[in-house]
Amino acid sequence: MKTFVILSDSHGRRQSVERLIPLFAENDYIVHLGDGVGDMRGIRTAFGDKCIRLRGNCDLSYAEDEVTIDTGTMSVFCCHGHQYGVKSDLKRLAARARELGCKVALYGHTHTARVEEVDGVLTVNPGAIADYVSPSYAYLVINGEKAVATIVPLPAL
């Protein structure tokens, strides 16, 4: 079994990211899907390679545009999402995930938390961790060939 804490769109509100530090140690992967990737600098130092950072359309920092994570039983595609038009629909995102052999696609950009199956791909958007009204992150569990994602709301700061 592999577990993920997934966050996105912190937009410079590092204190929003730091609220999740207690969860980071007990999970296999920490994934920031962009737009505020610089907010993960200290997290990356503390947690090393289990911290994966993606570049969003508002990021100037170095980070990958796309990453595929192989958990041993399933592959997970990660990106910010703007390159796949996720504000319109998720078909291009799902197609890219399938092209890479992934059954799960993680994306951000829209600031709207959402878990949905699209063309056989589980798509997961954790929402915006820095949202002033309804901040959230996602928790993903992969157990063998099964993936379950949960959106976790946080009390606003």
N, C-alpha and C positions, 0 to 999 in steps of 0.2 A: 504494500500500500504506500502511495505517495501523496503528500499533502502540500497545498499551495496557499499562500496568502497573496491575493492579487489586488493591486491598487493602481489608480491612475489619476491624472489631472489634479496634482497637488498645487500646481501653479505658484510655487514659492512659499506656500504655507507649511513650512517644515514641521511646525508643532502638530499638524494633522497627521503627518507620517509618524512622528515620534510616539503618538498615542498607541501605535500598533507594535512597538518594540517588544513588549512582553510575549506577543504571539510569534515573533520571528524565530526565536530560538527553538521552538517546539515544532516547526514545520520544515519540510524538505526543501521548499522553494519559496523565495520572496520575489514577486514579479511586479515591477513598476512599468506600466504601459505608456509612459510618456507624458509630456507637458508638466514639467517639474522634476525631470530626472536628476537635476542637480540637488534636489532635496534628499537624495539617497546617498550622498557622498559618505557620510559617517556610517550609514547602514552597510554600505558595500565594504568599508574598512572592517567593521565589526563582524560581519557574517560571511565575507568572502564570496566564493563562487556560487553559493546558493542564492545570492542576490543577483537578479537579472534585470537589467535596465534597458528600456527601449526609448528611442528618440521620438518625440511627438512633434507636431508641426510648430509648436512654440518654443522648442528646445534648441539652444545653441551649443549645449554640452555634447561631448562625444558619447555616443551610445549607438547600438545597432538599430537598424530600421526594422529588421525582422529576425526572429530567433525561433528555432525549433528545438523543443526539449524532448528528449527521449527518456521516458520513465522506466524503460525496460519492458513494459507491456503495452504501452500506448505512446504515441507522439502528440505533442501539443504545439500548435502554431501560435506565436505571439507577435503582435504589432500594435501600433497606435490606432490604425484604422483609417486615417484620413486618405491614404493612398488607395483605399478600396471603396470609397464612397459610402461609408457606413451610416451616414446621416440619411441616405436615401433608402438603401436596402442592404441586406447582408449576403446576397448571392455571390458577388465577386470575392468577398472574404472567404466564404465557404468553399468556393472553387479553388482558391489559392491553397487553403488548408488541405483539401483533397489531393491537389496536385503534388503536395509535399508528403502525402501519406499520413496526414494528421486527422484524428477524429474529433479534436477539440481545437477551437480557435478563441484566443483571448484578445480583446481589443478595448480601446478607450474612446477618446475623442468626443463622444456625444454628451458626456456628463449624465447620461441616463442609465441607471442600473438595469440590466436585462439578461435573462438566461433563456435561450431559445434554440431549438434544433432547426437547422436550415440545411436542406438537401443532405441529410445524414451526418451533419457536423454539429456538435454541441457548441454554440457560440455563447461567450460569456463577456459581459461588460460590467465591471465592478462599480460603475458610476464614478462620481468625482469625490475623492477623499477630502477635498478642500471646499466642497459645496457649503455655503453658509446656512442653508435651510435643511437639506437632507443628505449629509455626508454618508458615504458607504464604501465598503470594500467587498471583495468576494473571497469565499473559501471554496477550494476545489479539492475533492478527494478522488484519486484514481486507485481503484482496487481491481487488479487484473484487467479485464476488458470493459469495466464499468466506470463511468465518470459521473460524479454528482457535484453540482455547483450550487452554492447558497449565497445569496446577497445578504450582507450583514450591515444593518443601519447603525450609525453611531450618533450619539447625542451631539447636536451642534455645539461648537465652542462658544 
